[in-house]
């Protein structure tokens, strides 16, 4: 299941060291339970397949697992497992660095792009299926009630996305280049608003 490489060697070094220390969750150090052979790869819930790791060790082990498997389906599962590690539930004390969070998010994007994650991606419809789809969609119109529901759902989705982006960047220091770009964008918007208010015509973007 696991490839014979430096990543697998490092993985078992971390696991064996943690086992030798006879760790417990009742101590002062925060530990998380980790399946040595992941459940998604056939691992069991037996105590022999579990080990207590610090969050940093847990994160490193999941990064290593993505490089230890050779089967594309297995790697896809490990990429998604790394992304799940970025989530925090009650009782968990996880503090990810910006770099770690970006790695988790990028692993989820890669898993989503993987064809094994979306088995129908790239499949061609038969001519008969295309004909049935055309017949089904022809002449269909949304009612005003359905349109209103779709509009409300889109507004809530956009608001939720904006809040998530805002929360993610809140409190994070900005570089001088980022501050400069933000300042230029705000100045441009204010200028456009003044033009609209004065002339009553929306400004156009010249391609020259």
PyMOL CGO cylinders between C-alpha atoms (Angstrom):
from pymol import cmd
from pymol.cgo import CYLINDER

trace = [
    CYLINDER, 0.00, 0.00, 0.00, 2.74, 2.46, 1.00, 0.3, 1, 1, 1, 1, 1, 1,
    CYLINDER, 2.74, 2.46, 1.00, 5.70, 3.14, -1.28, 0.3, 1, 1, 1, 1, 1, 1,
    CYLINDER, 5.70, 3.14, -1.28, 9.22, 2.43, -0.07, 0.3, 1, 1, 1, 1, 1, 1,
    CYLINDER, 9.22, 2.43, -0.07, 10.63, 5.94, 0.02, 0.3, 1, 1, 1, 1, 1, 1,
    CYLINDER, 10.63, 5.94, 0.02, 12.00, 8.57, 2.38, 0.3, 1, 1, 1, 1, 1, 1,
    CYLINDER, 12.00, 8.57, 2.38, 8.50, 9.83, 3.21, 0.3, 1, 1, 1, 1, 1, 1,
    CYLINDER, 8.50, 9.83, 3.21, 7.37, 6.43, 4.47, 0.3, 1, 1, 1, 1, 1, 1,
    CYLINDER, 7.37, 6.43, 4.47, 10.56, 6.09, 6.51, 0.3, 1, 1, 1, 1, 1, 1,
    CYLINDER, 10.56, 6.09, 6.51, 10.01, 9.50, 8.14, 0.3, 1, 1, 1, 1, 1, 1,
    CYLINDER, 10.01, 9.50, 8.14, 6.35, 8.69, 8.77, 0.3, 1, 1, 1, 1, 1, 1,
    CYLINDER, 6.35, 8.69, 8.77, 7.12, 5.53, 10.74, 0.3, 1, 1, 1, 1, 1, 1,
    CYLINDER, 7.12, 5.53, 10.74, 9.93, 7.26, 12.64, 0.3, 1, 1, 1, 1, 1, 1,
    CYLINDER, 9.93, 7.26, 12.64, 7.37, 9.79, 13.94, 0.3, 1, 1, 1, 1, 1, 1,
    CYLINDER, 7.37, 9.79, 13.94, 4.82, 7.05, 14.74, 0.3, 1, 1, 1, 1, 1, 1,
    CYLINDER, 4.82, 7.05, 14.74, 7.33, 4.77, 16.51, 0.3, 1, 1, 1, 1, 1, 1,
    CYLINDER, 7.33, 4.77, 16.51, 8.73, 7.61, 18.60, 0.3, 1, 1, 1, 1, 1, 1,
    CYLINDER, 8.73, 7.61, 18.60, 5.23, 8.63, 19.70, 0.3, 1, 1, 1, 1, 1, 1,
    CYLINDER, 5.23, 8.63, 19.70, 4.38, 5.05, 20.67, 0.3, 1, 1, 1, 1, 1, 1,
    CYLINDER, 4.38, 5.05, 20.67, 7.55, 4.68, 22.76, 0.3, 1, 1, 1, 1, 1, 1,
    CYLINDER, 7.55, 4.68, 22.76, 6.62, 7.73, 24.81, 0.3, 1, 1, 1, 1, 1, 1,
    CYLINDER, 6.62, 7.73, 24.81, 3.39, 6.13, 26.12, 0.3, 1, 1, 1, 1, 1, 1,
    CYLINDER, 3.39, 6.13, 26.12, 1.47, 9.34, 25.61, 0.3, 1, 1, 1, 1, 1, 1,
    CYLINDER, 1.47, 9.34, 25.61, -1.92, 10.08, 27.20, 0.3, 1, 1, 1, 1, 1, 1,
    CYLINDER, -1.92, 10.08, 27.20, -4.59, 12.70, 26.54, 0.3, 1, 1, 1, 1, 1, 1,
    CYLINDER, -4.59, 12.70, 26.54, -4.92, 13.38, 30.28, 0.3, 1, 1, 1, 1, 1, 1,
    CYLINDER, -4.92, 13.38, 30.28, -1.55, 15.15, 30.48, 0.3, 1, 1, 1, 1, 1, 1,
    CYLINDER, -1.55, 15.15, 30.48, -0.70, 18.82, 29.98, 0.3, 1, 1, 1, 1, 1, 1,
    CYLINDER, -0.70, 18.82, 29.98, 0.33, 18.37, 26.33, 0.3, 1, 1, 1, 1, 1, 1,
    CYLINDER, 0.33, 18.37, 26.33, -2.44, 18.41, 23.72, 0.3, 1, 1, 1, 1, 1, 1,
    CYLINDER, -2.44, 18.41, 23.72, -2.53, 15.27, 21.56, 0.3, 1, 1, 1, 1, 1, 1,
    CYLINDER, -2.53, 15.27, 21.56, -4.76, 14.04, 18.72, 0.3, 1, 1, 1, 1, 1, 1,
    CYLINDER, -4.76, 14.04, 18.72, -5.54, 10.43, 17.85, 0.3, 1, 1, 1, 1, 1, 1,
    CYLINDER, -5.54, 10.43, 17.85, -4.18, 9.35, 14.47, 0.3, 1, 1, 1, 1, 1, 1,
    CYLINDER, -4.18, 9.35, 14.47, -4.89, 6.18, 12.47, 0.3, 1, 1, 1, 1, 1, 1,
    CYLINDER, -4.89, 6.18, 12.47, -1.52, 4.77, 11.38, 0.3, 1, 1, 1, 1, 1, 1,
    CYLINDER, -1.52, 4.77, 11.38, -3.15, 3.10, 8.40, 0.3, 1, 1, 1, 1, 1, 1,
    CYLINDER, -3.15, 3.10, 8.40, -5.97, 5.54, 7.51, 0.3, 1, 1, 1, 1, 1, 1,
    CYLINDER, -5.97, 5.54, 7.51, -9.52, 4.21, 7.74, 0.3, 1, 1, 1, 1, 1, 1,
    CYLINDER, -9.52, 4.21, 7.74, -10.15, 5.31, 4.14, 0.3, 1, 1, 1, 1, 1, 1,
    CYLINDER, -10.15, 5.31, 4.14, -7.35, 2.93, 3.10, 0.3, 1, 1, 1, 1, 1, 1,
    CYLINDER, -7.35, 2.93, 3.10, -8.74, -0.01, 5.07, 0.3, 1, 1, 1, 1, 1, 1,
    CYLINDER, -8.74, -0.01, 5.07, -7.26, 0.74, 8.50, 0.3, 1, 1, 1, 1, 1, 1,
    CYLINDER, -7.26, 0.74, 8.50, -9.08, -0.45, 11.62, 0.3, 1, 1, 1, 1, 1, 1,
    CYLINDER, -9.08, -0.45, 11.62, -10.18, 1.29, 14.82, 0.3, 1, 1, 1, 1, 1, 1,
    CYLINDER, -10.18, 1.29, 14.82, -8.09, -1.08, 16.96, 0.3, 1, 1, 1, 1, 1, 1,
    CYLINDER, -8.09, -1.08, 16.96, -5.71, 0.46, 19.49, 0.3, 1, 1, 1, 1, 1, 1,
    CYLINDER, -5.71, 0.46, 19.49, -2.77, -1.09, 17.64, 0.3, 1, 1, 1, 1, 1, 1,
    CYLINDER, -2.77, -1.09, 17.64, -3.61, 1.09, 14.63, 0.3, 1, 1, 1, 1, 1, 1,
    CYLINDER, -3.61, 1.09, 14.63, -3.80, 4.33, 16.63, 0.3, 1, 1, 1, 1, 1, 1,
    CYLINDER, -3.80, 4.33, 16.63, -1.19, 6.68, 18.02, 0.3, 1, 1, 1, 1, 1, 1,
    CYLINDER, -1.19, 6.68, 18.02, -1.33, 10.01, 19.86, 0.3, 1, 1, 1, 1, 1, 1,
    CYLINDER, -1.33, 10.01, 19.86, 0.39, 12.88, 18.04, 0.3, 1, 1, 1, 1, 1, 1,
    CYLINDER, 0.39, 12.88, 18.04, 0.82, 16.57, 18.64, 0.3, 1, 1, 1, 1, 1, 1,
    CYLINDER, 0.82, 16.57, 18.64, -1.03, 18.67, 16.10, 0.3, 1, 1, 1, 1, 1, 1,
    CYLINDER, -1.03, 18.67, 16.10, 2.24, 19.55, 14.35, 0.3, 1, 1, 1, 1, 1, 1,
    CYLINDER, 2.24, 19.55, 14.35, 3.14, 15.83, 14.09, 0.3, 1, 1, 1, 1, 1, 1,
    CYLINDER, 3.14, 15.83, 14.09, -0.40, 15.06, 12.93, 0.3, 1, 1, 1, 1, 1, 1,
    CYLINDER, -0.40, 15.06, 12.93, -0.17, 17.66, 10.18, 0.3, 1, 1, 1, 1, 1, 1,
    CYLINDER, -0.17, 17.66, 10.18, 3.29, 16.44, 9.07, 0.3, 1, 1, 1, 1, 1, 1,
    CYLINDER, 3.29, 16.44, 9.07, 2.09, 12.81, 8.98, 0.3, 1, 1, 1, 1, 1, 1,
    CYLINDER, 2.09, 12.81, 8.98, -0.85, 13.71, 6.75, 0.3, 1, 1, 1, 1, 1, 1,
    CYLINDER, -0.85, 13.71, 6.75, 1.47, 15.63, 4.44, 0.3, 1, 1, 1, 1, 1, 1,
    CYLINDER, 1.47, 15.63, 4.44, 3.72, 12.56, 4.28, 0.3, 1, 1, 1, 1, 1, 1,
    CYLINDER, 3.72, 12.56, 4.28, 0.78, 10.25, 3.56, 0.3, 1, 1, 1, 1, 1, 1,
    CYLINDER, 0.78, 10.25, 3.56, 0.03, 12.16, 0.35, 0.3, 1, 1, 1, 1, 1, 1,
    CYLINDER, 0.03, 12.16, 0.35, 3.55, 11.24, -0.84, 0.3, 1, 1, 1, 1, 1, 1,
    CYLINDER, 3.55, 11.24, -0.84, 3.57, 7.65, 0.46, 0.3, 1, 1, 1, 1, 1, 1,
    CYLINDER, 3.57, 7.65, 0.46, 0.79, 6.25, -1.73, 0.3, 1, 1, 1, 1, 1, 1,
    CYLINDER, 0.79, 6.25, -1.73, 1.15, 5.52, -5.42, 0.3, 1, 1, 1, 1, 1, 1,
    CYLINDER, 1.15, 5.52, -5.42, -2.42, 4.61, -6.39, 0.3, 1, 1, 1, 1, 1, 1,
    CYLINDER, -2.42, 4.61, -6.39, -4.17, 7.78, -7.73, 0.3, 1, 1, 1, 1, 1, 1,
    CYLINDER, -4.17, 7.78, -7.73, -7.37, 6.96, -5.84, 0.3, 1, 1, 1, 1, 1, 1,
    CYLINDER, -7.37, 6.96, -5.84, -5.46, 6.50, -2.58, 0.3, 1, 1, 1, 1, 1, 1,
    CYLINDER, -5.46, 6.50, -2.58, -3.55, 9.74, -3.10, 0.3, 1, 1, 1, 1, 1, 1,
    CYLINDER, -3.55, 9.74, -3.10, -6.78, 11.57, -3.76, 0.3, 1, 1, 1, 1, 1, 1,
    CYLINDER, -6.78, 11.57, -3.76, -8.16, 10.32, -0.45, 0.3, 1, 1, 1, 1, 1, 1,
    CYLINDER, -8.16, 10.32, -0.45, -5.03, 11.41, 1.40, 0.3, 1, 1, 1, 1, 1, 1,
    CYLINDER, -5.03, 11.41, 1.40, -5.20, 14.85, -0.21, 0.3, 1, 1, 1, 1, 1, 1,
    CYLINDER, -5.20, 14.85, -0.21, -8.75, 15.26, 1.03, 0.3, 1, 1, 1, 1, 1, 1,
    CYLINDER, -8.75, 15.26, 1.03, -7.79, 13.95, 4.49, 0.3, 1, 1, 1, 1, 1, 1,
    CYLINDER, -7.79, 13.95, 4.49, -5.12, 16.67, 4.67, 0.3, 1, 1, 1, 1, 1, 1,
    CYLINDER, -5.12, 16.67, 4.67, -7.76, 19.28, 3.86, 0.3, 1, 1, 1, 1, 1, 1,
    CYLINDER, -7.76, 19.28, 3.86, -10.09, 17.93, 6.59, 0.3, 1, 1, 1, 1, 1, 1,
    CYLINDER, -10.09, 17.93, 6.59, -7.23, 18.41, 9.06, 0.3, 1, 1, 1, 1, 1, 1,
    CYLINDER, -7.23, 18.41, 9.06, -7.64, 22.19, 8.61, 0.3, 1, 1, 1, 1, 1, 1,
    CYLINDER, -7.64, 22.19, 8.61, -11.09, 22.04, 10.18, 0.3, 1, 1, 1, 1, 1, 1,
    CYLINDER, -11.09, 22.04, 10.18, -11.51, 22.50, 13.91, 0.3, 1, 1, 1, 1, 1, 1,
    CYLINDER, -11.51, 22.50, 13.91, -14.30, 21.12, 16.09, 0.3, 1, 1, 1, 1, 1, 1,
    CYLINDER, -14.30, 21.12, 16.09, -15.11, 21.47, 19.80, 0.3, 1, 1, 1, 1, 1, 1,
    CYLINDER, -15.11, 21.47, 19.80, -12.29, 20.37, 22.06, 0.3, 1, 1, 1, 1, 1, 1,
    CYLINDER, -12.29, 20.37, 22.06, -9.60, 20.64, 19.40, 0.3, 1, 1, 1, 1, 1, 1,
    CYLINDER, -9.60, 20.64, 19.40, -6.69, 23.04, 19.84, 0.3, 1, 1, 1, 1, 1, 1,
    CYLINDER, -6.69, 23.04, 19.84, -5.45, 23.46, 16.29, 0.3, 1, 1, 1, 1, 1, 1,
    CYLINDER, -5.45, 23.46, 16.29, -3.49, 26.53, 15.26, 0.3, 1, 1, 1, 1, 1, 1,
    CYLINDER, -3.49, 26.53, 15.26, -2.46, 26.39, 11.63, 0.3, 1, 1, 1, 1, 1, 1,
    CYLINDER, -2.46, 26.39, 11.63, 0.10, 28.73, 10.20, 0.3, 1, 1, 1, 1, 1, 1,
    CYLINDER, 0.10, 28.73, 10.20, -0.81, 30.57, 7.00, 0.3, 1, 1, 1, 1, 1, 1,
    CYLINDER, -0.81, 30.57, 7.00, 1.45, 28.21, 5.03, 0.3, 1, 1, 1, 1, 1, 1,
    CYLINDER, 1.45, 28.21, 5.03, -0.20, 25.12, 6.55, 0.3, 1, 1, 1, 1, 1, 1,
    CYLINDER, -0.20, 25.12, 6.55, -3.70, 26.42, 5.80, 0.3, 1, 1, 1, 1, 1, 1,
    CYLINDER, -3.70, 26.42, 5.80, -2.79, 27.17, 2.20, 0.3, 1, 1, 1, 1, 1, 1,
    CYLINDER, -2.79, 27.17, 2.20, -1.38, 23.65, 1.80, 0.3, 1, 1, 1, 1, 1, 1,
    CYLINDER, -1.38, 23.65, 1.80, -4.62, 22.16, 3.15, 0.3, 1, 1, 1, 1, 1, 1,
    CYLINDER, -4.62, 22.16, 3.15, -6.75, 24.27, 0.82, 0.3, 1, 1, 1, 1, 1, 1,
    CYLINDER, -6.75, 24.27, 0.82, -4.59, 23.50, -2.22, 0.3, 1, 1, 1, 1, 1, 1,
    CYLINDER, -4.59, 23.50, -2.22, -4.80, 19.77, -1.44, 0.3, 1, 1, 1, 1, 1, 1,
    CYLINDER, -4.80, 19.77, -1.44, -8.60, 20.00, -1.53, 0.3, 1, 1, 1, 1, 1, 1,
    CYLINDER, -8.60, 20.00, -1.53, -8.49, 21.77, -4.90, 0.3, 1, 1, 1, 1, 1, 1,
    CYLINDER, -8.49, 21.77, -4.90, -6.20, 19.08, -6.28, 0.3, 1, 1, 1, 1, 1, 1,
    CYLINDER, -6.20, 19.08, -6.28, -8.50, 16.34, -4.97, 0.3, 1, 1, 1, 1, 1, 1,
    CYLINDER, -8.50, 16.34, -4.97, -11.46, 18.06, -6.62, 0.3, 1, 1, 1, 1, 1, 1,
    CYLINDER, -11.46, 18.06, -6.62, -9.65, 18.26, -9.96, 0.3, 1, 1, 1, 1, 1, 1,
    CYLINDER, -9.65, 18.26, -9.96, -8.74, 14.59, -9.84, 0.3, 1, 1, 1, 1, 1, 1,
    CYLINDER, -8.74, 14.59, -9.84, -10.82, 12.50, -12.22, 0.3, 1, 1, 1, 1, 1, 1,
    CYLINDER, -10.82, 12.50, -12.22, -10.97, 9.68, -9.68, 0.3, 1, 1, 1, 1, 1, 1,
    CYLINDER, -10.97, 9.68, -9.68, -12.80, 12.09, -7.37, 0.3, 1, 1, 1, 1, 1, 1,
    CYLINDER, -12.80, 12.09, -7.37, -15.26, 12.89, -10.18, 0.3, 1, 1, 1, 1, 1, 1,
    CYLINDER, -15.26, 12.89, -10.18, -15.64, 9.66, -12.18, 0.3, 1, 1, 1, 1, 1, 1,
    CYLINDER, -15.64, 9.66, -12.18, -17.97, 11.24, -14.74, 0.3, 1, 1, 1, 1, 1, 1,
    CYLINDER, -17.97, 11.24, -14.74, -15.64, 14.13, -15.52, 0.3, 1, 1, 1, 1, 1, 1,
    CYLINDER, -15.64, 14.13, -15.52, -14.75, 14.14, -19.20, 0.3, 1, 1, 1, 1, 1, 1,
    CYLINDER, -14.75, 14.14, -19.20, -17.32, 11.48, -20.18, 0.3, 1, 1, 1, 1, 1, 1,
    CYLINDER, -17.32, 11.48, -20.18, -19.14, 12.08, -23.47, 0.3, 1, 1, 1, 1, 1, 1,
    CYLINDER, -19.14, 12.08, -23.47, -22.94, 11.98, -23.70, 0.3, 1, 1, 1, 1, 1, 1,
    CYLINDER, -22.94, 11.98, -23.70, -24.38, 9.69, -26.35, 0.3, 1, 1, 1, 1, 1, 1,
    CYLINDER, -24.38, 9.69, -26.35, -26.47, 11.27, -29.10, 0.3, 1, 1, 1, 1, 1, 1,
    CYLINDER, -26.47, 11.27, -29.10, -29.60, 9.75, -27.54, 0.3, 1, 1, 1, 1, 1, 1,
    CYLINDER, -29.60, 9.75, -27.54, -28.77, 11.27, -24.15, 0.3, 1, 1, 1, 1, 1, 1,
    CYLINDER, -28.77, 11.27, -24.15, -28.14, 14.65, -25.77, 0.3, 1, 1, 1, 1, 1, 1,
    CYLINDER, -28.14, 14.65, -25.77, -31.52, 14.46, -27.52, 0.3, 1, 1, 1, 1, 1, 1,
    CYLINDER, -31.52, 14.46, -27.52, -33.32, 13.63, -24.26, 0.3, 1, 1, 1, 1, 1, 1,
    CYLINDER, -33.32, 13.63, -24.26, -31.58, 16.48, -22.47, 0.3, 1, 1, 1, 1, 1, 1,
    CYLINDER, -31.58, 16.48, -22.47, -32.60, 18.92, -25.22, 0.3, 1, 1, 1, 1, 1, 1,
    CYLINDER, -32.60, 18.92, -25.22, -36.23, 17.74, -25.10, 0.3, 1, 1, 1, 1, 1, 1,
    CYLINDER, -36.23, 17.74, -25.10, -36.30, 18.03, -21.33, 0.3, 1, 1, 1, 1, 1, 1,
    CYLINDER, -36.30, 18.03, -21.33, -34.94, 21.58, -21.28, 0.3, 1, 1, 1, 1, 1, 1,
    CYLINDER, -34.94, 21.58, -21.28, -36.85, 22.94, -24.30, 0.3, 1, 1, 1, 1, 1, 1,
    CYLINDER, -36.85, 22.94, -24.30, -39.61, 25.32, -23.34, 0.3, 1, 1, 1, 1, 1, 1,
    CYLINDER, -39.61, 25.32, -23.34, -39.00, 25.12, -19.60, 0.3, 1, 1, 1, 1, 1, 1,
    CYLINDER, -39.00, 25.12, -19.60, -39.28, 28.42, -17.76, 0.3, 1, 1, 1, 1, 1, 1,
    CYLINDER, -39.28, 28.42, -17.76, -38.84, 29.26, -14.09, 0.3, 1, 1, 1, 1, 1, 1,
    CYLINDER, -38.84, 29.26, -14.09, -41.87, 30.67, -12.29, 0.3, 1, 1, 1, 1, 1, 1,
    CYLINDER, -41.87, 30.67, -12.29, -41.56, 34.04, -10.55, 0.3, 1, 1, 1, 1, 1, 1,
    CYLINDER, -41.56, 34.04, -10.55, -41.57, 32.23, -7.20, 0.3, 1, 1, 1, 1, 1, 1,
    CYLINDER, -41.57, 32.23, -7.20, -38.68, 29.97, -8.28, 0.3, 1, 1, 1, 1, 1, 1,
    CYLINDER, -38.68, 29.97, -8.28, -36.75, 32.95, -9.63, 0.3, 1, 1, 1, 1, 1, 1,
    CYLINDER, -36.75, 32.95, -9.63, -37.16, 34.75, -6.29, 0.3, 1, 1, 1, 1, 1, 1,
    CYLINDER, -37.16, 34.75, -6.29, -35.91, 31.68, -4.39, 0.3, 1, 1, 1, 1, 1, 1,
    CYLINDER, -35.91, 31.68, -4.39, -32.88, 31.35, -6.68, 0.3, 1, 1, 1, 1, 1, 1,
    CYLINDER, -32.88, 31.35, -6.68, -32.10, 35.05, -6.24, 0.3, 1, 1, 1, 1, 1, 1,
    CYLINDER, -32.10, 35.05, -6.24, -32.29, 34.83, -2.43, 0.3, 1, 1, 1, 1, 1, 1,
    CYLINDER, -32.29, 34.83, -2.43, -30.11, 31.71, -2.35, 0.3, 1, 1, 1, 1, 1, 1,
    CYLINDER, -30.11, 31.71, -2.35, -27.51, 33.39, -4.58, 0.3, 1, 1, 1, 1, 1, 1,
    CYLINDER, -27.51, 33.39, -4.58, -27.48, 36.47, -2.33, 0.3, 1, 1, 1, 1, 1, 1,
    CYLINDER, -27.48, 36.47, -2.33, -26.98, 34.33, 0.79, 0.3, 1, 1, 1, 1, 1, 1,
    CYLINDER, -26.98, 34.33, 0.79, -24.21, 32.33, -0.92, 0.3, 1, 1, 1, 1, 1, 1,
    CYLINDER, -24.21, 32.33, -0.92, -22.38, 35.48, -2.06, 0.3, 1, 1, 1, 1, 1, 1,
    CYLINDER, -22.38, 35.48, -2.06, -22.73, 37.02, 1.41, 0.3, 1, 1, 1, 1, 1, 1,
    CYLINDER, -22.73, 37.02, 1.41, -21.40, 33.87, 3.05, 0.3, 1, 1, 1, 1, 1, 1,
    CYLINDER, -21.40, 33.87, 3.05, -18.41, 33.76, 0.69, 0.3, 1, 1, 1, 1, 1, 1,
    CYLINDER, -18.41, 33.76, 0.69, -17.65, 37.43, 1.33, 0.3, 1, 1, 1, 1, 1, 1,
    CYLINDER, -17.65, 37.43, 1.33, -17.79, 36.89, 5.09, 0.3, 1, 1, 1, 1, 1, 1,
    CYLINDER, -17.79, 36.89, 5.09, -15.49, 33.86, 4.88, 0.3, 1, 1, 1, 1, 1, 1,
    CYLINDER, -15.49, 33.86, 4.88, -12.94, 35.80, 2.81, 0.3, 1, 1, 1, 1, 1, 1,
    CYLINDER, -12.94, 35.80, 2.81, -13.19, 38.75, 5.18, 0.3, 1, 1, 1, 1, 1, 1,
    CYLINDER, -13.19, 38.75, 5.18, -12.73, 36.55, 8.26, 0.3, 1, 1, 1, 1, 1, 1,
    CYLINDER, -12.73, 36.55, 8.26, -9.78, 34.78, 6.68, 0.3, 1, 1, 1, 1, 1, 1,
    CYLINDER, -9.78, 34.78, 6.68, -7.87, 37.99, 5.99, 0.3, 1, 1, 1, 1, 1, 1,
    CYLINDER, -7.87, 37.99, 5.99, -8.95, 39.79, 9.19, 0.3, 1, 1, 1, 1, 1, 1,
    CYLINDER, -8.95, 39.79, 9.19, -5.99, 40.75, 11.33, 0.3, 1, 1, 1, 1, 1, 1,
    CYLINDER, -5.99, 40.75, 11.33, -3.42, 39.50, 8.83, 0.3, 1, 1, 1, 1, 1, 1,
    CYLINDER, -3.42, 39.50, 8.83, -0.60, 41.98, 8.13, 0.3, 1, 1, 1, 1, 1, 1,
    CYLINDER, -0.60, 41.98, 8.13, -0.47, 43.36, 4.60, 0.3, 1, 1, 1, 1, 1, 1,
    CYLINDER, -0.47, 43.36, 4.60, 2.66, 44.04, 2.60, 0.3, 1, 1, 1, 1, 1, 1,
    CYLINDER, 2.66, 44.04, 2.60, 3.43, 47.49, 1.21, 0.3, 1, 1, 1, 1, 1, 1,
    CYLINDER, 3.43, 47.49, 1.21, 2.58, 46.22, -2.28, 0.3, 1, 1, 1, 1, 1, 1,
    CYLINDER, 2.58, 46.22, -2.28, -0.84, 44.99, -1.11, 0.3, 1, 1, 1, 1, 1, 1,
    CYLINDER, -0.84, 44.99, -1.11, -1.55, 48.31, 0.63, 0.3, 1, 1, 1, 1, 1, 1,
    CYLINDER, -1.55, 48.31, 0.63, -0.56, 50.20, -2.53, 0.3, 1, 1, 1, 1, 1, 1,
    CYLINDER, -0.56, 50.20, -2.53, -2.91, 48.12, -4.73, 0.3, 1, 1, 1, 1, 1, 1,
    CYLINDER, -2.91, 48.12, -4.73, -5.80, 48.50, -2.26, 0.3, 1, 1, 1, 1, 1, 1,
    CYLINDER, -5.80, 48.50, -2.26, -5.25, 52.25, -2.15, 0.3, 1, 1, 1, 1, 1, 1,
    CYLINDER, -5.25, 52.25, -2.15, -5.19, 52.53, -5.96, 0.3, 1, 1, 1, 1, 1, 1,
    CYLINDER, -5.19, 52.53, -5.96, -8.37, 50.47, -6.27, 0.3, 1, 1, 1, 1, 1, 1,
    CYLINDER, -8.37, 50.47, -6.27, -10.24, 52.61, -3.71, 0.3, 1, 1, 1, 1, 1, 1,
    CYLINDER, -10.24, 52.61, -3.71, -9.10, 55.83, -5.40, 0.3, 1, 1, 1, 1, 1, 1,
    CYLINDER, -9.10, 55.83, -5.40, -10.30, 54.52, -8.77, 0.3, 1, 1, 1, 1, 1, 1,
    CYLINDER, -10.30, 54.52, -8.77, -13.69, 53.57, -7.36, 0.3, 1, 1, 1, 1, 1, 1,
    CYLINDER, -13.69, 53.57, -7.36, -14.13, 56.97, -5.70, 0.3, 1, 1, 1, 1, 1, 1,
    CYLINDER, -14.13, 56.97, -5.70, -13.23, 58.70, -8.96, 0.3, 1, 1, 1, 1, 1, 1,
    CYLINDER, -13.23, 58.70, -8.96, -15.75, 56.61, -10.88, 0.3, 1, 1, 1, 1, 1, 1,
    CYLINDER, -15.75, 56.61, -10.88, -18.49, 57.40, -8.35, 0.3, 1, 1, 1, 1, 1, 1,
    CYLINDER, -18.49, 57.40, -8.35, -17.76, 61.12, -8.66, 0.3, 1, 1, 1, 1, 1, 1,
    CYLINDER, -17.76, 61.12, -8.66, -17.93, 60.87, -12.49, 0.3, 1, 1, 1, 1, 1, 1,
    CYLINDER, -17.93, 60.87, -12.49, -21.28, 59.10, -12.33, 0.3, 1, 1, 1, 1, 1, 1,
    CYLINDER, -21.28, 59.10, -12.33, -22.67, 61.63, -9.84, 0.3, 1, 1, 1, 1, 1, 1,
    CYLINDER, -22.67, 61.63, -9.84, -21.44, 64.60, -11.91, 0.3, 1, 1, 1, 1, 1, 1,
    CYLINDER, -21.44, 64.60, -11.91, -22.13, 63.44, -15.45, 0.3, 1, 1, 1, 1, 1, 1,
    CYLINDER, -22.13, 63.44, -15.45, -24.72, 60.74, -14.91, 0.3, 1, 1, 1, 1, 1, 1,
    CYLINDER, -24.72, 60.74, -14.91, -22.94, 58.32, -17.24, 0.3, 1, 1, 1, 1, 1, 1,
    CYLINDER, -22.94, 58.32, -17.24, -21.19, 55.12, -16.22, 0.3, 1, 1, 1, 1, 1, 1,
    CYLINDER, -21.19, 55.12, -16.22, -17.44, 55.34, -16.96, 0.3, 1, 1, 1, 1, 1, 1,
    CYLINDER, -17.44, 55.34, -16.96, -16.15, 53.05, -19.68, 0.3, 1, 1, 1, 1, 1, 1,
    CYLINDER, -16.15, 53.05, -19.68, -12.82, 51.24, -19.79, 0.3, 1, 1, 1, 1, 1, 1,
    CYLINDER, -12.82, 51.24, -19.79, -10.72, 52.16, -22.80, 0.3, 1, 1, 1, 1, 1, 1,
    CYLINDER, -10.72, 52.16, -22.80, -8.80, 49.39, -24.54, 0.3, 1, 1, 1, 1, 1, 1,
    CYLINDER, -8.80, 49.39, -24.54, -6.31, 51.88, -26.03, 0.3, 1, 1, 1, 1, 1, 1,
]
cmd.load_cgo(trace, "trace")
